[in-house]
Amino acid sequence: MNKTKKLISLLLIIVLSFTLVACGDTKVVEEEKEVVEGTNEEVVKEKPYEGTVLEVSVAYGGADASFEAFTEETGIEIEWVSMSTGAKLSQLQAEEGKTTTDIWFGGGVDSYINARELGYLHQYNSPEYANIDDKYIDSEGYYGALAIVPHGIIINNDLIEELGLDIPETWEDLTDPQYKGEIIMADPSISGGQYAIHSGLLQHMGEEAGWAFWEAIDKNVDYYGQSGGEPGQKVAEGEFAIGLTAITGGTFGLAETAPVTPVFLDSVPWIPAPIAIFENSQNKDAAKVFVDWYVSDHGQTILKDADARIMANRNVEPPADLAAILDMDKLIDFDLVKMGSDRESTLARWAEIIGE
């Protein structure tokens, strides 16, 4: 009898032991599974392209201040070079589109339109474009928009006073002989921003009046800058009294250290600062992450903090300094596609005017 009880007890102990081990193993496996699943989910969701390096051609002042935040959040590293869009387009044409650059960031939309027609851009309709007005982006998805860039002038207050010059209020005012030698503007064949001013005013004034204006203003310009940012810099340094320029956070930044003031005139040419993926990119999936991030509410806010502009995403409030001096009703109504398609003929006529 005792032997029977001992045997039963032993069997119960063995069964219980197996049960506990089995339960314990099940718990361990489940916990490990949760850890593994959690880890995988985090990686897939947040940093699937960690370590990928994107090459970015930048024509957007201050943008580099946002790259660290993008890399920290996505793991994607950025190598960038500053280059005007006109220069980049020329480079693309020389390379027949076989560029190693992945992303085109900012600049003049006319160059993007030409690059699209030449097959250099990759078609990508970001889901984040839903928060951007259709007129700022390509209808087929070859480029999106980062910001809206209005153009006006920057004046050196000290030189204006010293030379006894009037502060211009209209574009026509700039043709007054009193400003001879005191106006600087960028070469529109190099600067997409300056070409936007050219094309915008030609469309706004009409071809005949527009070209008469540009012929008259050429008489007051002794030097054409080699980038869109050069006029602002040289006016801030006191080399010229007036510069034609895009007005962004960088313009207001100059006013913090130099006696300069940004001024919008009677009408305001503008362009979207575009963003695009190059067709020859070998990192298209990571490039799409880049585009999505930079046009999202979050990315747009970070980019606005890097350089205060009117962001393309309608959910992001415009910077206070810019909103305070810009009357949005003065933004001219013009055809972006025409601006791009007329680029070659417009620049050819401009070259004749300035004698090149």
Contacts in CASP RR format, 6 or more apart in sequence:
PFRMAT RR
TARGET T0000
AUTHOR 0000-0000-0000
METHOD contacts of the structure
MODEL  1
MNKTKKLISLLLIIVLSFTLVACGDTKVVEEEKEVVEGTNEEVVKEKPYE
GTVLEVSVAYGGADASFEAFTEETGIEIEWVSMSTGAKLSQLQAEEGKTT
TDIWFGGGVDSYINARELGYLHQYNSPEYANIDDKYIDSEGYYGALAIVP
HGIIINNDLIEELGLDIPETWEDLTDPQYKGEIIMADPSISGGQYAIHSG
LLQHMGEEAGWAFWEAIDKNVDYYGQSGGEPGQKVAEGEFAIGLTAITGG
TFGLAETAPVTPVFLDSVPWIPAPIAIFENSQNKDAAKVFVDWYVSDHGQ
TILKDADARIMANRNVEPPADLAAILDMDKLIDFDLVKMGSDRESTLARW
AEIIGE
46 73 0 8 1.000
46 74 0 8 1.000
47 74 0 8 1.000
47 75 0 8 1.000
49 74 0 8 1.000
49 75 0 8 1.000
49 76 0 8 1.000
49 283 0 8 1.000
49 285 0 8 1.000
49 286 0 8 1.000
49 289 0 8 1.000
50 74 0 8 1.000
50 75 0 8 1.000
50 76 0 8 1.000
51 75 0 8 1.000
51 76 0 8 1.000
51 77 0 8 1.000
52 75 0 8 1.000
52 76 0 8 1.000
52 77 0 8 1.000
52 283 0 8 1.000
52 286 0 8 1.000
53 76 0 8 1.000
53 77 0 8 1.000
53 78 0 8 1.000
53 79 0 8 1.000
53 283 0 8 1.000
54 76 0 8 1.000
54 77 0 8 1.000
54 78 0 8 1.000
54 79 0 8 1.000
54 102 0 8 1.000
54 103 0 8 1.000
54 283 0 8 1.000
54 286 0 8 1.000
54 287 0 8 1.000
54 290 0 8 1.000
55 79 0 8 1.000
55 80 0 8 1.000
55 81 0 8 1.000
55 100 0 8 1.000
55 101 0 8 1.000
55 102 0 8 1.000
55 103 0 8 1.000
56 78 0 8 1.000
56 79 0 8 1.000
56 80 0 8 1.000
56 81 0 8 1.000
56 101 0 8 1.000
56 102 0 8 1.000
56 103 0 8 1.000
56 104 0 8 1.000
56 105 0 8 1.000
56 290 0 8 1.000
57 80 0 8 1.000
57 81 0 8 1.000
57 83 0 8 1.000
57 88 0 8 1.000
57 101 0 8 1.000
57 103 0 8 1.000
57 104 0 8 1.000
57 105 0 8 1.000
58 64 0 8 1.000
58 80 0 8 1.000
58 81 0 8 1.000
58 82 0 8 1.000
58 83 0 8 1.000
58 105 0 8 1.000
58 106 0 8 1.000
59 82 0 8 1.000
59 83 0 8 1.000
59 84 0 8 1.000
59 85 0 8 1.000
59 88 0 8 1.000
59 105 0 8 1.000
59 106 0 8 1.000
59 107 0 8 1.000
59 108 0 8 1.000
59 192 0 8 1.000
60 105 0 8 1.000
60 106 0 8 1.000
60 107 0 8 1.000
60 146 0 8 1.000
60 147 0 8 1.000
60 273 0 8 1.000
60 307 0 8 1.000
61 82 0 8 1.000
61 248 0 8 1.000
61 250 0 8 1.000
61 307 0 8 1.000
62 250 0 8 1.000
62 306 0 8 1.000
62 307 0 8 1.000
63 105 0 8 1.000
63 106 0 8 1.000
63 303 0 8 1.000
63 306 0 8 1.000
63 307 0 8 1.000
64 80 0 8 1.000
64 306 0 8 1.000
65 305 0 8 1.000
65 306 0 8 1.000
65 307 0 8 1.000
66 294 0 8 1.000
66 299 0 8 1.000
66 302 0 8 1.000
66 303 0 8 1.000
66 305 0 8 1.000
66 306 0 8 1.000
67 78 0 8 1.000
67 80 0 8 1.000
69 299 0 8 1.000
69 302 0 8 1.000
70 76 0 8 1.000
70 78 0 8 1.000
70 290 0 8 1.000
70 293 0 8 1.000
70 294 0 8 1.000
70 299 0 8 1.000
70 302 0 8 1.000
71 77 0 8 1.000
71 78 0 8 1.000
73 293 0 8 1.000
74 289 0 8 1.000
74 290 0 8 1.000
74 293 0 8 1.000
76 286 0 8 1.000
76 289 0 8 1.000
76 290 0 8 1.000
80 105 0 8 1.000
83 91 0 8 1.000
84 107 0 8 1.000
84 190 0 8 1.000
84 191 0 8 1.000
84 192 0 8 1.000
84 227 0 8 1.000
84 228 0 8 1.000
85 104 0 8 1.000
85 106 0 8 1.000
85 107 0 8 1.000
85 108 0 8 1.000
85 110 0 8 1.000
85 111 0 8 1.000
85 112 0 8 1.000
85 192 0 8 1.000
86 108 0 8 1.000
86 111 0 8 1.000
86 189 0 8 1.000
86 190 0 8 1.000
86 191 0 8 1.000
86 192 0 8 1.000
87 190 0 8 1.000
88 104 0 8 1.000
88 111 0 8 1.000
89 111 0 8 1.000
89 114 0 8 1.000
89 115 0 8 1.000
91 99 0 8 1.000
92 99 0 8 1.000
92 115 0 8 1.000
92 118 0 8 1.000
92 120 0 8 1.000
93 118 0 8 1.000
97 118 0 8 1.000
97 119 0 8 1.000
97 120 0 8 1.000
97 278 0 8 1.000
97 279 0 8 1.000
97 280 0 8 1.000
98 280 0 8 1.000
99 120 0 8 1.000
99 278 0 8 1.000
99 280 0 8 1.000
100 280 0 8 1.000
100 282 0 8 1.000
101 278 0 8 1.000
101 281 0 8 1.000
102 277 0 8 1.000
102 278 0 8 1.000
102 281 0 8 1.000
102 282 0 8 1.000
102 283 0 8 1.000
102 284 0 8 1.000
102 286 0 8 1.000
102 287 0 8 1.000
102 290 0 8 1.000
103 275 0 8 1.000
103 276 0 8 1.000
103 277 0 8 1.000
103 278 0 8 1.000
103 281 0 8 1.000
103 287 0 8 1.000
103 290 0 8 1.000
103 291 0 8 1.000
104 112 0 8 1.000
104 115 0 8 1.000
104 121 0 8 1.000
104 143 0 8 1.000
104 274 0 8 1.000
104 275 0 8 1.000
104 276 0 8 1.000
104 277 0 8 1.000
104 278 0 8 1.000
105 146 0 8 1.000
105 275 0 8 1.000
105 294 0 8 1.000
106 146 0 8 1.000
106 273 0 8 1.000
106 274 0 8 1.000
106 275 0 8 1.000
107 149 0 8 1.000
107 192 0 8 1.000
107 193 0 8 1.000
107 271 0 8 1.000
107 273 0 8 1.000
107 274 0 8 1.000
108 192 0 8 1.000
108 193 0 8 1.000
108 195 0 8 1.000
108 196 0 8 1.000
108 271 0 8 1.000
108 273 0 8 1.000
108 274 0 8 1.000
109 143 0 8 1.000
109 196 0 8 1.000
109 271 0 8 1.000
109 272 0 8 1.000
109 274 0 8 1.000
109 336 0 8 1.000
109 339 0 8 1.000
109 340 0 8 1.000
110 192 0 8 1.000
110 195 0 8 1.000
110 196 0 8 1.000
110 199 0 8 1.000
110 339 0 8 1.000
110 340 0 8 1.000
110 343 0 8 1.000
111 192 0 8 1.000
111 343 0 8 1.000
112 121 0 8 1.000
112 138 0 8 1.000
112 142 0 8 1.000
112 143 0 8 1.000
112 274 0 8 1.000
112 276 0 8 1.000
113 336 0 8 1.000
113 337 0 8 1.000
113 339 0 8 1.000
113 340 0 8 1.000
113 341 0 8 1.000
113 343 0 8 1.000
114 340 0 8 1.000
114 343 0 8 1.000
115 121 0 8 1.000
115 276 0 8 1.000
116 138 0 8 1.000
116 142 0 8 1.000
116 143 0 8 1.000
119 279 0 8 1.000
120 278 0 8 1.000
120 279 0 8 1.000
120 280 0 8 1.000
121 142 0 8 1.000
121 143 0 8 1.000
121 276 0 8 1.000
121 277 0 8 1.000
121 278 0 8 1.000
121 279 0 8 1.000
122 142 0 8 1.000
122 276 0 8 1.000
122 277 0 8 1.000
122 278 0 8 1.000
122 279 0 8 1.000
122 281 0 8 1.000
122 284 0 8 1.000
122 287 0 8 1.000
123 140 0 8 1.000
123 141 0 8 1.000
123 142 0 8 1.000
124 141 0 8 1.000
124 142 0 8 1.000
124 277 0 8 1.000
124 284 0 8 1.000
124 287 0 8 1.000
124 288 0 8 1.000
124 291 0 8 1.000
125 141 0 8 1.000
126 144 0 8 1.000
126 288 0 8 1.000
126 291 0 8 1.000
126 292 0 8 1.000
126 295 0 8 1.000
127 292 0 8 1.000
128 291 0 8 1.000
128 292 0 8 1.000
128 295 0 8 1.000
128 296 0 8 1.000
128 313 0 8 1.000
129 137 0 8 1.000
129 141 0 8 1.000
129 144 0 8 1.000
129 295 0 8 1.000
131 295 0 8 1.000
131 297 0 8 1.000
131 313 0 8 1.000
131 314 0 8 1.000
131 315 0 8 1.000
132 144 0 8 1.000
132 145 0 8 1.000
132 295 0 8 1.000
132 312 0 8 1.000
132 313 0 8 1.000
132 314 0 8 1.000
133 312 0 8 1.000
133 314 0 8 1.000
135 336 0 8 1.000
136 144 0 8 1.000
136 145 0 8 1.000
136 148 0 8 1.000
136 272 0 8 1.000
136 312 0 8 1.000
137 143 0 8 1.000
137 144 0 8 1.000
137 145 0 8 1.000
137 272 0 8 1.000
137 274 0 8 1.000
137 312 0 8 1.000
138 144 0 8 1.000
142 276 0 8 1.000
143 274 0 8 1.000
143 275 0 8 1.000
143 276 0 8 1.000
144 272 0 8 1.000
144 274 0 8 1.000
144 275 0 8 1.000
144 276 0 8 1.000
144 291 0 8 1.000
144 295 0 8 1.000
144 312 0 8 1.000
145 272 0 8 1.000
145 273 0 8 1.000
145 274 0 8 1.000
145 275 0 8 1.000
145 295 0 8 1.000
145 312 0 8 1.000
146 272 0 8 1.000
146 273 0 8 1.000
146 274 0 8 1.000
146 275 0 8 1.000
146 294 0 8 1.000
146 295 0 8 1.000
146 300 0 8 1.000
146 303 0 8 1.000
146 311 0 8 1.000
146 312 0 8 1.000
147 248 0 8 1.000
147 272 0 8 1.000
147 273 0 8 1.000
147 303 0 8 1.000
147 304 0 8 1.000
147 309 0 8 1.000
147 310 0 8 1.000
147 311 0 8 1.000
147 312 0 8 1.000
148 270 0 8 1.000
148 271 0 8 1.000
148 272 0 8 1.000
148 273 0 8 1.000
148 309 0 8 1.000
148 310 0 8 1.000
148 311 0 8 1.000
148 312 0 8 1.000
149 193 0 8 1.000
149 196 0 8 1.000
149 246 0 8 1.000
149 247 0 8 1.000
149 248 0 8 1.000
149 270 0 8 1.000
149 271 0 8 1.000
149 272 0 8 1.000
149 273 0 8 1.000
149 309 0 8 1.000
149 310 0 8 1.000
150 246 0 8 1.000
150 247 0 8 1.000
150 264 0 8 1.000
150 268 0 8 1.000
150 269 0 8 1.000
150 270 0 8 1.000
150 310 0 8 1.000
150 322 0 8 1.000
150 326 0 8 1.000
150 331 0 8 1.000
151 193 0 8 1.000
151 196 0 8 1.000
151 197 0 8 1.000
151 244 0 8 1.000
151 245 0 8 1.000
151 246 0 8 1.000
151 247 0 8 1.000
151 268 0 8 1.000
151 269 0 8 1.000
151 270 0 8 1.000
151 271 0 8 1.000
152 197 0 8 1.000
152 244 0 8 1.000
152 245 0 8 1.000
152 246 0 8 1.000
152 247 0 8 1.000
152 262 0 8 1.000
152 263 0 8 1.000
152 264 0 8 1.000
152 265 0 8 1.000
152 268 0 8 1.000
152 269 0 8 1.000
153 168 0 8 1.000
153 174 0 8 1.000
153 242 0 8 1.000
153 243 0 8 1.000
153 244 0 8 1.000
153 245 0 8 1.000
153 262 0 8 1.000
153 263 0 8 1.000
153 265 0 8 1.000
154 231 0 8 1.000
154 232 0 8 1.000
154 235 0 8 1.000
154 236 0 8 1.000
154 242 0 8 1.000
154 243 0 8 1.000
154 245 0 8 1.000
154 247 0 8 1.000
154 251 0 8 1.000
154 254 0 8 1.000
154 260 0 8 1.000
154 261 0 8 1.000
154 262 0 8 1.000
154 263 0 8 1.000
155 167 0 8 1.000
155 168 0 8 1.000
155 235 0 8 1.000
155 241 0 8 1.000
155 242 0 8 1.000
155 243 0 8 1.000
155 260 0 8 1.000
155 261 0 8 1.000
155 263 0 8 1.000
156 235 0 8 1.000
156 236 0 8 1.000
156 238 0 8 1.000
156 240 0 8 1.000
156 241 0 8 1.000
156 242 0 8 1.000
156 258 0 8 1.000
156 259 0 8 1.000
156 260 0 8 1.000
157 259 0 8 1.000
157 260 0 8 1.000
157 261 0 8 1.000
158 238 0 8 1.000
158 259 0 8 1.000
159 165 0 8 1.000
159 182 0 8 1.000
159 238 0 8 1.000
159 240 0 8 1.000
159 241 0 8 1.000
160 167 0 8 1.000
160 241 0 8 1.000
160 242 0 8 1.000
163 182 0 8 1.000
163 241 0 8 1.000
165 178 0 8 1.000
165 179 0 8 1.000
165 182 0 8 1.000
165 241 0 8 1.000
166 173 0 8 1.000
166 176 0 8 1.000
166 178 0 8 1.000
167 263 0 8 1.000
168 174 0 8 1.000
168 176 0 8 1.000
168 179 0 8 1.000
168 242 0 8 1.000
168 263 0 8 1.000
168 265 0 8 1.000
169 265 0 8 1.000
169 266 0 8 1.000
170 265 0 8 1.000
170 266 0 8 1.000
171 201 0 8 1.000
171 213 0 8 1.000
171 265 0 8 1.000
171 266 0 8 1.000
171 267 0 8 1.000
172 213 0 8 1.000
173 265 0 8 1.000
174 183 0 8 1.000
174 217 0 8 1.000
174 220 0 8 1.000
174 242 0 8 1.000
175 213 0 8 1.000
175 216 0 8 1.000
175 217 0 8 1.000
175 219 0 8 1.000
175 220 0 8 1.000
176 220 0 8 1.000
177 219 0 8 1.000
177 220 0 8 1.000
179 220 0 8 1.000
179 241 0 8 1.000
179 242 0 8 1.000
180 219 0 8 1.000
180 220 0 8 1.000
181 220 0 8 1.000
181 221 0 8 1.000
181 222 0 8 1.000
181 240 0 8 1.000
182 220 0 8 1.000
182 240 0 8 1.000
182 241 0 8 1.000
182 242 0 8 1.000
183 217 0 8 1.000
183 220 0 8 1.000
183 221 0 8 1.000
183 240 0 8 1.000
183 241 0 8 1.000
183 242 0 8 1.000
183 243 0 8 1.000
183 244 0 8 1.000
184 221 0 8 1.000
184 223 0 8 1.000
184 224 0 8 1.000
184 225 0 8 1.000
184 230 0 8 1.000
184 231 0 8 1.000
184 232 0 8 1.000
184 234 0 8 1.000
184 235 0 8 1.000
184 239 0 8 1.000
184 240 0 8 1.000
184 242 0 8 1.000
184 243 0 8 1.000
184 244 0 8 1.000
185 194 0 8 1.000
185 197 0 8 1.000
185 217 0 8 1.000
185 221 0 8 1.000
185 224 0 8 1.000
185 225 0 8 1.000
185 231 0 8 1.000
185 243 0 8 1.000
185 244 0 8 1.000
186 193 0 8 1.000
186 194 0 8 1.000
186 224 0 8 1.000
186 225 0 8 1.000
186 226 0 8 1.000
186 227 0 8 1.000
186 228 0 8 1.000
186 229 0 8 1.000
186 230 0 8 1.000
186 231 0 8 1.000
186 244 0 8 1.000
187 194 0 8 1.000
187 224 0 8 1.000
187 225 0 8 1.000
187 226 0 8 1.000
188 194 0 8 1.000
188 195 0 8 1.000
188 197 0 8 1.000
188 198 0 8 1.000
188 346 0 8 1.000
188 347 0 8 1.000
188 350 0 8 1.000
189 195 0 8 1.000
189 347 0 8 1.000
189 350 0 8 1.000
189 351 0 8 1.000
190 225 0 8 1.000
190 226 0 8 1.000
190 227 0 8 1.000
190 228 0 8 1.000
191 225 0 8 1.000
191 227 0 8 1.000
191 228 0 8 1.000
191 229 0 8 1.000
192 228 0 8 1.000
192 271 0 8 1.000
193 228 0 8 1.000
193 246 0 8 1.000
193 271 0 8 1.000
194 228 0 8 1.000
194 244 0 8 1.000
195 339 0 8 1.000
195 343 0 8 1.000
195 346 0 8 1.000
195 347 0 8 1.000
196 269 0 8 1.000
196 270 0 8 1.000
196 271 0 8 1.000
196 339 0 8 1.000
197 244 0 8 1.000
197 269 0 8 1.000
198 214 0 8 1.000
198 346 0 8 1.000
198 350 0 8 1.000
199 269 0 8 1.000
199 334 0 8 1.000
199 338 0 8 1.000
199 339 0 8 1.000
199 340 0 8 1.000
199 342 0 8 1.000
199 343 0 8 1.000
199 346 0 8 1.000
200 269 0 8 1.000
200 332 0 8 1.000
200 334 0 8 1.000
200 339 0 8 1.000
201 210 0 8 1.000
201 213 0 8 1.000
201 214 0 8 1.000
201 267 0 8 1.000
201 269 0 8 1.000
201 332 0 8 1.000
202 210 0 8 1.000
202 211 0 8 1.000
202 214 0 8 1.000
202 346 0 8 1.000
203 332 0 8 1.000
203 334 0 8 1.000
203 335 0 8 1.000
203 338 0 8 1.000
203 339 0 8 1.000
204 267 0 8 1.000
204 269 0 8 1.000
204 332 0 8 1.000
204 333 0 8 1.000
204 334 0 8 1.000
205 213 0 8 1.000
211 349 0 8 1.000
211 353 0 8 1.000
214 350 0 8 1.000
214 353 0 8 1.000
215 353 0 8 1.000
218 353 0 8 1.000
218 354 0 8 1.000
223 240 0 8 1.000
224 354 0 8 1.000
225 231 0 8 1.000
225 234 0 8 1.000
228 245 0 8 1.000
228 246 0 8 1.000
229 245 0 8 1.000
229 246 0 8 1.000
231 240 0 8 1.000
231 243 0 8 1.000
231 244 0 8 1.000
231 245 0 8 1.000
232 243 0 8 1.000
232 245 0 8 1.000
232 251 0 8 1.000
232 254 0 8 1.000
232 260 0 8 1.000
233 254 0 8 1.000
234 240 0 8 1.000
234 243 0 8 1.000
235 241 0 8 1.000
235 242 0 8 1.000
235 243 0 8 1.000
235 260 0 8 1.000
236 254 0 8 1.000
236 257 0 8 1.000
236 258 0 8 1.000
236 260 0 8 1.000
237 258 0 8 1.000
238 258 0 8 1.000
245 251 0 8 1.000
245 262 0 8 1.000
247 262 0 8 1.000
247 264 0 8 1.000
247 322 0 8 1.000
247 326 0 8 1.000
248 307 0 8 1.000
248 308 0 8 1.000
248 309 0 8 1.000
248 322 0 8 1.000
249 307 0 8 1.000
249 308 0 8 1.000
249 309 0 8 1.000
249 319 0 8 1.000
249 321 0 8 1.000
249 322 0 8 1.000
250 307 0 8 1.000
250 308 0 8 1.000
251 262 0 8 1.000
252 262 0 8 1.000
252 308 0 8 1.000
252 321 0 8 1.000
252 322 0 8 1.000
254 260 0 8 1.000
255 261 0 8 1.000
255 262 0 8 1.000
262 325 0 8 1.000
263 325 0 8 1.000
264 325 0 8 1.000
264 326 0 8 1.000
264 327 0 8 1.000
264 330 0 8 1.000
266 330 0 8 1.000
267 330 0 8 1.000
267 332 0 8 1.000
268 326 0 8 1.000
268 327 0 8 1.000
268 330 0 8 1.000
268 331 0 8 1.000
268 332 0 8 1.000
269 332 0 8 1.000
269 334 0 8 1.000
270 331 0 8 1.000
270 332 0 8 1.000
271 336 0 8 1.000
272 312 0 8 1.000
272 336 0 8 1.000
273 309 0 8 1.000
273 312 0 8 1.000
275 291 0 8 1.000
275 294 0 8 1.000
275 295 0 8 1.000
277 284 0 8 1.000
277 287 0 8 1.000
277 288 0 8 1.000
277 291 0 8 1.000
281 287 0 8 1.000
293 299 0 8 1.000
294 300 0 8 1.000
294 303 0 8 1.000
295 312 0 8 1.000
295 313 0 8 1.000
296 313 0 8 1.000
297 313 0 8 1.000
297 315 0 8 1.000
297 316 0 8 1.000
300 311 0 8 1.000
300 312 0 8 1.000
300 313 0 8 1.000
300 315 0 8 1.000
300 316 0 8 1.000
301 311 0 8 1.000
301 316 0 8 1.000
303 309 0 8 1.000
303 311 0 8 1.000
304 311 0 8 1.000
304 316 0 8 1.000
304 319 0 8 1.000
308 319 0 8 1.000
308 321 0 8 1.000
308 322 0 8 1.000
309 319 0 8 1.000
309 322 0 8 1.000
310 318 0 8 1.000
310 319 0 8 1.000
310 322 0 8 1.000
310 323 0 8 1.000
310 326 0 8 1.000
311 318 0 8 1.000
END
